[in-house]
Amino acid sequence: MTATVPFSFDTPGDAARAAELRRVKTEATLVLVAALALFAIAKALVGVHPAFGFVAAFAEAATIGGLADWYAVVALFRRPLGLPIPHTAIIQGNQHRIADKLGEFIEVHFLEQGPVEAKLREIDFGSFIADWLRDRKRSDDLARFTLRLLPEAVSATETSGLKTFIIRRLNTQLQAINLAPLAAGTLRAFVREGRHQVLFDDFLRIIHETLTQADTMTMIREKIRAELPTLLRLYRADKFLMNKIVASASAFFEEVRADQKHPFRGEFDRMVLSFVDRLGSDPTYAGRIDGLKRDLLARPELGDLAQSIWSNTRSFIERSASGETQVLRHHLTGMFVSAGEALAGDAELRGEINQGLVTVLKTLVADQKSGVATFISDQVKSWNMEQLISVIEVNIGKDLQYIRFNGSLIGGLAGLALYTAEFLLRML
């Protein structure tokens, strides 16, 4: 059984409508009393003039018609004069049947898949989401709401063991990665784009700068001097040779750096590509890289770094949620607004969102419509029918009371017509 809750039927304006209903009821009752009084008077005066017979016939039929319609109106809601007359208090007596039929009607006619899907397709969910996110105030409210939830999510991650599971899962995934082909592919793309030549130029520049430094030149001169015969030392051949070596090397480096098609660059390309090929195919390289990876992942410093990053992130989230810092909130707000603007400019994405939501919602309605029908039925069964009937009377009772006026009028006219026909027949 679906849980039910107390339901209030009071709505604004009920007091005024109740006063109007009492007024119309009083008028209808007075019409009935007037018809009955007129019948009594006219009946007493029939002997004075035949015209009073017509009046009496009209009043008699009007009284009967008014009484009959009073009974019909009262029997709809309650028992006339409190008498246990069959087929009265119709609404109260059929509360459960009405509840079941109402739930069934809503399930069959309102929640059928076709009409629900057609109605859902009329709604542009994508544009609604885009407009909602583009409003900076709404995005800011969403950012603040998200920040309030983040500390609890972080705490739940720690206390539930999800953090440990994620770390272990991540470590397992990292251990399973074969870095050699990945590194080879990255380097191959690096070479294909020519970015290795930039490193080569930097390498040549560094060698040239190092070679021309005073300390380096002094060291080279001393090495040359140590290898020369004594006679050549006297003629300072070491300085001559050192200057020649440095000048030749500098000229070569400048030549290579200036010529993008220099043969030495081609040799460097072949050397790098040869290394890349060996890196991707040689088991020795793969084993070395894999061992380096395992050693790196096993180092306690890496775990300490991960814990430090987690602690700092949690502290930052908590400070953002408490309002101590607005950086994350402003970033989230900007991210939501940007997402809204991007969505507003992407008709294809909005169409996909609309289609996805229609599919999800129509399936949800189809799966839950029986539960909705049961919920409605249980709610109606739990209602206080006395209160509900009072509300129905307040809202439609005025129109029902006019049935009593019509009953008196139509009944009176019918009675007058019958009496007239009888009078004419007697005259023949």
Protein Blocks (a to p, Z undefined) as FASTA:
>chain_A
ZZdddddfbdghklmmmmmmmmmmmmmmmmmmmmmmmmmmmmmmmmmpmklmmmmmmmmm
mmmmmmmmmmmmmmmmmcehhiacehiaklmmmmmmmmmmmmmmmmmmmmgmklmmmmmm
mpcfklmmmmmmmpmklmmmmmmmmmmmmmmmmmmmmmnommmmmmmmmmmmmmmpcfkl
mmmmmmmmmmmnopmmmmmmmmmmmmmmmmmpmklmmmmmmmmmmmpcfklmmnommmmm
mmmmmmmmmmmmmmmmmmmkbfklmmmmmmmmmmmmmmmmmmklmmmmmmmmmmmmmpmk
lmmmmmmmmmmmmmmmmmmmnomacklmmmmmmmmmmmmmmmmmmmklmmmmmmmmmmmm
mmmmmmmmmmmmmmmmmmmmmpcfklmmmmmmmmmmmmmmmmmmmmmmmmmmmmmmmmmm
mmmmmmZZ
